[in-house]
Each structure stands twice: as C-alpha cells, then as structure tokens.
Amino acid sequence: MARVWIDDLWLKNDNGVPPSPEARRSLAASRDPFRAKVPDGWRSSRYGHGRRWRCRWYTVEGTTRRQHSKSFAKLTDAEAFQAAMEDDVRRGRYANPYDGRRKFKDVAEMWLRSKNNVSEGVRLRYECELRVYVNPRWSDVPIGTITRDDIAQWVGNLAVGEYPVELHWDRKAKPLSPRSIKSIVRVVFAGVLEYAVKARYLMENPAREVEVPKPEYKDLVFLNIPEIEHLAKSAEVVGRPVDGLIIRFQSYVGTRINESFALQVGDLDLANRQIRIRRTWKNSAKAQRLGPPKSGKPRTVAIPKFLVKPLREQIKGQPETAYVFRAAKGGHVNDHNWRRRIWRKAVELSGLQDVEGLTPHSLRHSYAAIAIKAGADVKILQRQMGHTSASLTLDVYGFLFPERLGQVADAVDAERSAALVSKRG
C-alpha cells in the first residue's frame, strides 16, 4: 500500500461530466442535502444517506489484493486521515485493518511462544492468568475492537469480583488484590497487545495507559525478633537444628527461600561475612531445576556475625559443591516438602497459626523491616534483596522508612554553622 484515495459517495459524474463547482458549493453550504441545488444526474444512489466521504486503500495479503475503507462525515476529517495513513506507511507504522480482526486468544498464543527469556515458573504463571482470568473475557474478541474504556470496566470488575473466570471445583470469582490485578492486566493482558503492536497488527496498545489499583503493601506480614527466635526454636523441635538455622538465615539475611536452598559451600565467604547468590531453584510442573536468580544476575549479600559460627559448623567437612542446607538424606532441600514437614508444624508450635498470610516469604519481609529500622539505606537494601531497582524496594517497603525531614534540616544547619565558624577562623 502506498496511497489512500478519497471518494465522494454522494456525487457522481453525469454521462462523464463531473458535478459543477456551483453544485458542490450549494451542497457544502446546505444543512439539508436534499435542498441543495444539485441536479439528479449528479446525485448517486447514496446521496444524502450515511457519511459522505470515504478513504480507500489496498493491501496485498499473500497473493490477494484486499481493499480497505473508512468513512467520514467531513472532508477535512477524511483528508487528515489520508495524510496520517500515508505518513504511517512511509514511516513503517501502518497496521493492516485485517490484522485487527485477529482474535485475542490467537495473538496470546503467539505472545506466549515469544517469551523465551522467562523461567518456567513465570511462564506457568502467564499461562494460568491467561486461562483463568484473561481469556474468559477476551478470548474471541478481535484485538482491533478492544477499547480503553472496555479495559477500564474490566479492571473495575476484577476489583469487585464480577468477571468471567475459569476455575476448578465450581469456585466462583472473588475480588482480586491490586497486586493480582496489576499482574493480570499490566503484565499479561497488556503484554499480548504490546506484542500485537510490535507485529504491526495494531497501531497502539489501548491497555498501555489504563489505570489499575495501586498495590497496597501495608498488609505484608512481618515478624519481630522475639517471634522469629521462637519460630526458629520450634523448627528445631519439630525438625533438626538446621531447620532453625534456615529460619534465622531467612530472617536476618533476606534471601528468597529457593536462593537459600540453592546455596553451595563454595558460595560462602565466612571470613568476610559475605555470600554469593548465584542460583536458585526453579519450580515447574515436572520437577525442580537450578537457574539464575530472579533478577537474572548474581549478587553478593552480607551476613550478621552471629550466623558465622552456626554456618561454619553446618558446612564443616563438606566439599565446595555440597549444599549448605541439606535434607536429612543428603541433597538439597525441597521447599514444598520443607513447608509441609517443618514450616507448618513450627508455626503451630510457636502459636503463630492465627497470623493470616504468614509464609516463609514473610521472613524476607521481616528482614527488610528489621534492616530499615536499623537505618539501612534503600540502595543497600535493594542490592541485598536482589530487587531490580531501588524504586521497586520503595514500592514494597517505602512506608516502613521513617520520616527524616528533620534530620535533613539539622544536617544543613550543622553544615552552615561549621562553614561560618571556619570563615571567622
């Protein structure tokens, strides 16, 4: 396609003679086209009905030449569309209207196939959210008909629990949390439409600027130090001493549970109280496998002094490739088995079973809370926890940082005083 034509649907030639300028001016000036001074010979069969102006262009799809069109009431609108369309063609931004009729589910399959750099666990989450929440609403909808208002209404329905859903065992839809909505709408749904834009099936992504509820992280579960210690001692009772060490390691180092279970002896530098996080266990439908950390990059974390001695005893006599935290029969600890055999029993024994939402990941949150209370800088906390950016750390834990405006003012005051004293001297 290289050109867009504008057709006048109301006027035609009369035996090869085009409408006169007088007839065109009369039609343009008249509110009622049937009162305009236009002889019948120049009036088409559509005269006075529907939109007058039509933009027409062609595309070649395979070996087929296909015509496309769009109608306008005003000539100025048709001319603006013509100019924009031809500019898009020259700049390589043109989207074939035929592609806009592709069903959402078909584009979603293409998008999933394109996700070659995500872990198997992330892929499974994408597939689950598509199957359960996205496709029941959008599966057969042509992508070119999806509007921003349609998406905004769907977001509202997700928040109140009034949406089509595919769940097992006759479970019903329920209101989703802001974090769930953000993942479903901004990551998966918008990701599919962004793929359509890159494939030039769409000109723009209608989900790109749609607002979603802001995630509220104040409902995260945090344990204080006495609760952590009581939980660790309970884990030692229901399991082995290493289970208490796992609780303390998670709470005072802040690694993810499967990063901890993937640690090998060679990753520990106890002399400098540092540990290199190089890998993590990835859960899949078939089995666990080792892969890079969630951020995709290794990182170095610091450990407090009191953990050095128990960690040294834990790895004593073990080769460099041995896992730091080992199962009773050797080998690595499976996090699902550990949760079932140790975690749940320890939580109950320590009297924390009524703490809603308490999981092993809560120990990582607890570490962040303890570190922030101790004065940790946000950038250092980001590096320790393996977040991709400091903004993510602030999004999750920003409400825990104390208000320090007074400290800033005091620092400026002290700096000024020191400078003035120095000048007088």
N, C-alpha and C positions, 0 to 999 in steps of 0.2 A: 504494500500500500504506500502510495506516495502523494495522494491528493484527495481532497474532500470537495464534493460538489454540493452546491445549494440549489434546491429545486423549489419553484413556486407552485404549490399544489392547487391553488385556486384559479390561476390563469393559464391559458394555453394559446397556441397560435391558431389563427382562423384562416384555414387554407394556406398555410405557410406565412401568413402575415402576423408578426408579433403584436401584442397589445400596445396601443399608443401611449405615449407619455401622459396625455391627458387622462386616459382611463386609469393608469397606475396612480396618478396623483389623486384622483377622485376616490379610489378605493382606500388609499392611505389616509385620507382626511375624513372618511366616513366611519362613524361608530358602528353603523349597521351596514354590512357589506351588500345587502340586498337593495339598499337605497343608493348605492354608489352608481355613477354613470358609466357602467361597464356593459357594453353590448353582449348579448347572449353568445355570440360567436367566440368571444374570448373567455367565457366562463367555462371552467372544467366541471366535470361531474361532481367534484368535491367542493365546488365553490361555496364559501360561507360556512362550511362544516369542518369542525376539528381545527387543528393547528395548521397555519398556512405554510410555514417554511420547513423544509426537510433537508438535513445534511445527509449525504450519501457517500459511502466509501466502500472499497473492496479489499478483501484479504484472500490470500492463497493458502489453503489448508490441504497439504498433500498435493494432489492433482486437481483439487476442486477450487474454483473461484467463487467466493461467497460474498454476497452483498450485505452491508450493514447500514442502518439508518437511525436517525434520531430527529424528532420533530420539535419545532419551536413556534410559539405564537408571534414572536417579534423577529424581524430580520436582524436587528443588532445582536440578539442572543445567538442566532444561527451563525453570524459572521464571527462572533467571539469564539464559539465552539470550533468553527472551521480553523481559525488561526491557532487555537490551543492544540487541536488534534494534529495539525501538520507540524507544529513545533515539537510535539511529543515524538512524532515519527523521526524527525531529523535528529533528535537527541537520544533516541533509543528508549523512550519511556512509554511507548504505545502498548496498551493492553487490549488484546483481541476480545471483543464482547462475547464471542463464542466461548472463550475460556471462563468467562464469568458465570456460565451456566453449569460449570462443573459442580458436582455435589461435594459438600463439605467432607463427608467421610472418605471420598476418594483422594482428596488433597491431604487429609490427615494421614492416610496410609503412606503417601509419598514423603510427608514430613518425618514420620517415624523412621522410614528407611534411610533418611538423610542424617539421622542422629548417630554418627559413627564415633563420636568422641565422648560419649557419656558412658557411665558404668552400667552394668546390667541391672543393678538395683534402681538407678534413676530411670532407665528405660521401662522397667516394670511399673514404676510409679506413673510414668506418662501413659502407658497402655491402660492402667487401671482408671486413671482420671478421665481418659477419653471414653472408655467403655461405660463407666458408671455415671458420670456427670455431664460430659460434653455431647457425645453422640445421641443420647436420648432426646436432646433438644435440637441439635443442628445437623444430624446425620444426612438427611435428604434435602437440606436447604441449599440452593445454588449460592455459591460464595459471593457472586456479584450482587445478590439481593440483600445481603446482611447489612444492616444499618447500625449506626452508633446508638440510636435510640433502642433498637431491638436488644442490643448487648446490655445497655444500661438497665432495661427492665429485667433481663435475665439475672444480672448481678443482684438486683433487689430481691428477686425470688430466691436466689441461693441463700441470701441472708436470713430470710424468714421461713425457709423450708417448704416453699411452694414451687417445686420444679420437677420435671420428669426425671426419673432416675432408674437405673437398672441394678437392683440389689438382690441378693440371695435370701432365701428363707422368709419371703414376704415382708422383709423390713421396709419401712416407709422412709420417705425423705424427712430430714430434720434440718433445722437451721445450721449453717456451716460457720465456722470461725473465720475471722478476717484473714488469718494465715492460709487456711484452706482455699478460700475464695481467690486470694492473690495467686496461689499456685495454679489453680484450675483455669482462671481467666487470663492472667497476665503472662503465665509461662506456657501453658499447653494450648489453650484456645487461640491466644494472640500469636503464638509461635506458628501455628498452622497457617493463619492468614498472612503472617510475615513471609513464610515460605512462598505463598501464592504471589506476593508482591515481587519477590526476587525472581520467581519463574515467569513474571510478567503476565500472570493470569488476572491480577488486579492492579489498578493504578495506585491505590493506597490501602493501608491497613485500618479499617474502621475501629479495631479494638485497641489501637496504639495509645490513644489518649483517654480511653474510658476510665473513669474513676472507680476504684474499688475501696471497700472499707479499710481504713488504716489498721494494720496489725497492732494489737494491744499486747504488750509483753509483760504487763504487770501481773498477769495470772501465772507466771512461771513459778515453779516450786523451788524453794531454797531451804536448805537445812543449815542450822547454826553448828558451831564446832562441837558443843556437847552432844547434839543429836548425831552428828557424824561419828563421833567416837563410840557412842552407844551402839550405833548400827554396825560399826566395824567389829566390836566385841561380839555382837550377836552373830555376825557372819562367821567368826572363828568358832563359835559354839556349834552352829548347825553344819559347818563345813570343816575347813582346815585353816591353819594360821595364814596361808597365802590368800584366803578369801577376805580376811580382814585387811591385809595389805592392799588388795585390789580396791577395796572401799576407800582407804586412805589415799591411795595413789590418784584415784579419780577425783577426789575431793580437794586435794592440795596441789595437783599438777594441772588438771583441767583438760586432759586429752579426751578424745572420744573413746568409747568403750572398746571398739574394734581396733583402734590405733594402739591401745594398751595391750590388747591380746595378741597383736602382731609384732610387738617388740621382741627383738632378739638380744642376746647378751652383748654382741658386738656394737649395739646401738647405744650402750650406756658408757658414759664418761663420768664415773662417780668421783674421781679426783677433782674435777672441775664442776661437779654437780650439774651436769648437763646430759640431756638425752636427745638423740637424733630421731625424729619421726620420719621414717622413710616409706612406710607402707601401712596398709590397713586391710582388714578382712572385708570382702565384698560379699554380701548375701544375695543369693539368686534362688530361683525355684528348684534348682538341682542340688547345688552344694555351695560351700564357701570357697572363695579363691582370693589370693593376695593381689592387691593392686595399689596404685599410688594413693596418697591421702586425698581427702575430699577436695582440697584446693588444687590438687594436681601437682603440688610442689612439696619436696621435703622441707622440714623446718627443725630448728633446734629449740628445745624448751628447757627451762630451769627447774630444779627440784629443791625443796627445802632441806636443811641439814638433817632433820630428824629422820628423813626417809633413806638417807645414805646407808646407815647400818643395816636395817632390815632388807634393803635391796641387795647389799653385798652378801648377806647370808643367803638370800634367795638364789643368787646366781653362782654361789661357791661351787667350784668343781665342774661347772658346766662349760661346754665348748662355745665358741663365738656364735655359732648358728642356732644354739638352743633358744627356745622361747623363754622369756623372763617369767611369765605367768604360765605355768604348765598344768595340764589336767592331772588327775590322780594317777593315771596310767601312762603319763608322758604325753607329748604332743601339745598342740595349742588348745586353749580353752574356747569352746563354742559358746558364743554369747547367749543363744537361745536356751541351751541346757543350763548355763550358769544362772540365768534369770529364774528358771523353773526350780532348780535344785537348791540354790543358795539365796538369791536375792529375795524372793517372795517369803521364804521362811525367816530370813533375818529381819525383814521389815515387820513381820508379825511379832516376832520375839521381842523386838525393840519397842513395840507399841506404836508404830508409825503407820499401821494399816489404814487408819482413817484419814491420812493426808492424801487428799484427792490429787491424782495426776503424778504421784511420786514414782519415778522410774530411775534406772541407772543414769540416764542423761541428766537428771536433776542434780547429780553430784557435780557435773560440769558447770551447771548454773551456780551451784553453791560456791564453787571455786571462784567464779567471776565476782560474786558478791563479796567474798572474803578479800579478794585482791583489791577490789575497788575501795572497800572500807579501809584497807591498809595504805591507800594512797597510790595505787597503780596508775600509771599513765595509759591513756587509751591506745596509743600506738604499741606500747609494750604488750598490753593485754591482747591486742589484735594478733601480734606475732605469736604469742604463747598459745592462743586458742586456735590459730590457723584459719582465721577469717580472711576472706579475700580483700577486705578493705576496712579501714577504721570506721567508715560510715555504717557498715553492717554491725560492727561492735556497738556503736552508739544507738543504732536502731533497736537492738535487742536489750542492751543494758544501760542505755543513756539515763533512764530515770533513777538509777542507783548512784550516779555520780553526784556528790554533794555540791551545793551551791557555793562557788568560790569567788564570787564577785568582790566580796570584802577583802579576800586575800590579794587579789589583783590590785585593788586600790591601795592597800597597805604597802605592797611592793613598790608601786610607783612613788608613793610618799617617801619611803626609805631611800630610794634611788635619788630623788630630788635633794633630800637633806644631805646625803653623802656628797653629792656634786657641789652644793653650796659651801659645805664645810671645807672641801678640798680647794675651792676657789679662794676662800678667805685665807687659807694657809699659804 
